[in-house]
Amino acid sequence: MKYRNQMYDSLDLIESDIKALKSIVQRQEPINTYLDRLKSLESKTEKLRNLLNIEPTTPNESLR
């Protein structure tokens, strides 16, 4: 995979945001803080999806 390291970095960032969301809920922070973090998470997920889409596929793989 040509973009493997970038994908792993993106996954690390996504996991970090998920942990932060859990923390926000536990501390009962304002809903806007939670929503802002969700937007960030959606953006990172989209970037990861884009990396996956430009990754070449092998003949054994099926496209979505």
Backbone as CSV, one residue per row, in Angstrom:
resi,resn,N_x,N_y,N_z,CA_x,CA_y,CA_z,C_x,C_y,C_z
1,MET,0.836,-1.183,0.000,0.000,0.000,0.000,0.877,1.241,0.000
2,LYS,0.600,2.076,-0.907,1.397,3.290,-1.069,1.156,4.294,0.069
3,TYR,-0.067,4.370,0.548,-0.435,5.377,1.555,-0.670,4.774,2.941
4,ARG,-0.095,3.618,3.184,-0.330,2.903,4.446,-0.020,3.769,5.668
5,ASN,1.136,4.416,5.692,1.504,5.224,6.865,0.539,6.371,7.091
6,GLN,0.104,7.018,6.022,-0.861,8.112,6.162,-2.193,7.588,6.696
7,MET,-2.569,6.402,6.274,-3.825,5.820,6.758,-3.728,5.501,8.245
8,TYR,-2.594,4.927,8.655,-2.414,4.641,10.076,-2.404,5.926,10.905
9,ASP,-1.775,6.965,10.382,-1.783,8.253,11.082,-3.205,8.794,11.216
10,SER,-3.980,8.661,10.152,-5.377,9.115,10.193,-6.177,8.321,11.216
11,LEU,-5.960,7.017,11.240,-6.661,6.192,12.226,-6.278,6.568,13.648
12,ASP,-5.013,6.869,13.870,-4.578,7.306,15.201,-5.292,8.586,15.622
13,LEU,-5.426,9.522,14.682,-6.118,10.773,14.983,-7.602,10.538,15.266
14,ILE,-8.209,9.649,14.522,-9.624,9.321,14.732,-9.816,8.683,16.102
15,GLU,-8.935,7.745,16.452,-9.021,7.118,17.775,-8.840,8.142,18.886
16,SER,-7.961,9.091,18.675,-7.751,10.151,19.658,-9.017,10.982,19.847
17,ASP,-9.685,11.298,18.745,-10.934,12.052,18.838,-12.022,11.263,19.556
18,ILE,-12.083,9.978,19.331,-13.083,9.148,20.007,-12.841,9.166,21.519
19,LYS,-11.580,9.047,21.919,-11.246,9.125,23.351,-11.625,10.485,23.922
20,ALA,-11.369,11.525,23.146,-11.711,12.878,23.598,-13.218,13.033,23.753
21,LEU,-13.991,12.450,22.829,-15.454,12.526,22.933,-15.939,11.843,24.198
22,LYS,-15.364,10.694,24.513,-15.743,9.992,25.750,-15.435,10.859,26.967
23,SER,-14.288,11.506,26.940,-13.886,12.374,28.043,-14.826,13.568,28.179
24,ILE,-15.214,14.137,27.054,-16.134,15.277,27.054,-17.451,14.886,27.707
25,VAL,-17.934,13.700,27.388,-19.197,13.230,27.971,-19.037,13.002,29.468
26,GLN,-17.935,12.369,29.876,-17.715,12.094,31.298,-17.617,13.365,32.126
27,ARG,-17.026,14.402,31.536,-16.882,15.675,32.257,-18.093,16.579,32.092
28,GLN,-19.065,16.112,31.315,-20.294,16.858,31.059,-20.004,18.275,30.550
29,GLU,-19.124,18.339,29.578,-18.794,19.628,28.966,-19.956,20.096,28.087
30,PRO,-19.931,21.344,27.671,-21.016,21.868,26.829,-21.161,21.076,25.524
31,ILE,-22.378,21.000,25.060,-22.683,20.242,23.849,-21.918,20.780,22.644
32,ASN,-21.646,22.082,22.620,-20.895,22.658,21.501,-19.481,22.081,21.403
33,THR,-18.874,21.815,22.528,-17.545,21.190,22.536,-17.613,19.817,21.895
34,TYR,-18.648,19.073,22.252,-18.855,17.741,21.700,-19.111,17.817,20.193
35,LEU,-19.965,18.727,19.786,-20.300,18.856,18.366,-19.100,19.302,17.530
36,ASP,-18.286,20.185,18.078,-17.080,20.617,17.369,-16.132,19.439,17.150
37,ARG,-15.986,18.613,18.170,-15.112,17.453,18.049,-15.679,16.451,17.047
38,LEU,-17.001,16.323,17.017,-17.630,15.445,16.025,-17.357,15.917,14.600
39,LYS,-17.423,17.213,14.383,-17.115,17.761,13.048,-15.677,17.436,12.656
40,SER,-14.780,17.579,13.597,-13.381,17.256,13.348,-13.229,15.775,12.997
41,LEU,-13.928,14.943,13.712,-13.888,13.503,13.468,-14.440,13.157,12.085
42,GLU,-15.508,13.810,11.701,-16.072,13.579,10.367,-15.087,13.987,9.282
43,SER,-14.400,15.083,9.485,-13.406,15.550,8.517,-12.263,14.550,8.381
44,LYS,-11.787,14.050,9.495,-10.688,13.072,9.476,-11.126,11.765,8.825
45,THR,-12.350,11.379,9.063,-12.882,10.164,8.439,-12.957,10.331,6.927
46,GLU,-13.374,11.497,6.496,-13.453,11.762,5.054,-12.064,11.758,4.417
47,LYS,-11.079,12.309,5.101,-9.711,12.284,4.585,-9.204,10.850,4.447
48,LEU,-9.511,10.020,5.436,-9.113,8.620,5.369,-9.810,7.917,4.208
49,ARG,-11.083,8.183,4.026,-11.838,7.604,2.918,-11.213,8.003,1.578
50,ASN,-10.788,9.256,1.459,-10.151,9.721,0.232,-8.831,8.998,-0.023
51,LEU,-8.065,8.782,1.034,-6.821,8.024,0.878,-7.100,6.609,0.393
52,LEU,-8.115,6.006,0.951,-8.472,4.648,0.530,-8.926,4.613,-0.920
53,ASN,-9.614,5.644,-1.341,-10.109,5.679,-2.716,-8.993,5.839,-3.744
54,ILE,-7.918,6.506,-3.393,-6.836,6.674,-4.358,-5.842,5.514,-4.318
55,GLU,-5.982,4.658,-3.329,-5.110,3.501,-3.222,-5.435,2.511,-4.339
56,PRO,-4.425,2.050,-5.070,-4.701,1.085,-6.132,-5.259,-0.224,-5.570
57,THR,-6.107,-0.850,-6.328,-6.684,-2.124,-5.904,-6.044,-3.263,-6.685
58,THR,-6.089,-4.415,-6.096,-5.581,-5.614,-6.760,-6.754,-6.314,-7.438
59,PRO,-6.480,-7.217,-8.355,-7.568,-7.939,-9.017,-8.443,-8.754,-8.062
60,ASN,-7.925,-9.102,-6.896,-8.683,-9.888,-5.916,-9.685,-9.053,-5.119
61,GLU,-9.531,-7.746,-5.164,-10.390,-6.868,-4.378,-11.610,-6.438,-5.184
62,SER,-12.689,-6.254,-4.468,-13.878,-5.701,-5.121,-14.013,-4.245,-4.721
63,LEU,-14.470,-3.438,-5.630,-14.660,-2.013,-5.352,-16.021,-1.787,-4.727
64,ARG,-16.096,-0.786,-3.876,-17.382,-0.424,-3.257,-18.105,0.549,-4.123
